[in-house]
Amino acid sequence: MILLDELSYNAVLEKSQKRNLDIGGWLGWFLKCYQRAIRHSETLLAELLTRGERVIEPMSGR
């Protein structure tokens, strides 16, 4: 996710480094990025499970 939003990552990192090493802004950005990554992973996993159910269902005789 960081690679997808590299420009804002660099901007917030640079801002944090120039403000007496206050990492609050960077930490907030990072946690939002982490949250987006988790949500994306949950979506992908749900899609994979749905596909898997479609494959297994016919084999189970239901």
C-alpha positions, -999 to 999 in steps of 0.1 A, spaced: 0 0 0 29 24 7 41 20 -29 6 29 -42 7 62 -22 44 69 -24 40 107 -30 20 113 1 43 90 21 73 110 11 55 143 19 44 132 53 78 117 61 96 149 50 72 170 71 78 148 101 116 151 98 115 189 96 93 194 127 116 184 155 112 147 148 75 148 157 62 116 142 25 121 150 16 130 114 36 102 100 22 77 125 -13 87 117 -6 84 79 10 50 85 -19 36 106 -44 47 79 -23 30 53 -21 -1 74 -59 0 79 -64 2 41 -41 -27 36 -60 -49 61 -93 -40 44 -79 -48 10 -66 -82 23 -100 -89 38 -117 -82 5 -92 -105 -14 -96 -132 11 -134 -131 9 -132 -133 -29 -109 -163 -27 -132 -181 -2 -162 -175 -24 -143 -189 -54 -132 -219 -33 -167 -226 -22 -179 -226 -58 -153 -252 -67 -158 -274 -36 -196 -273 -36 -201 -294 -67 -176 -319 -55 -194 -323 -21 -226 -335 -37 -248 -306 -24 
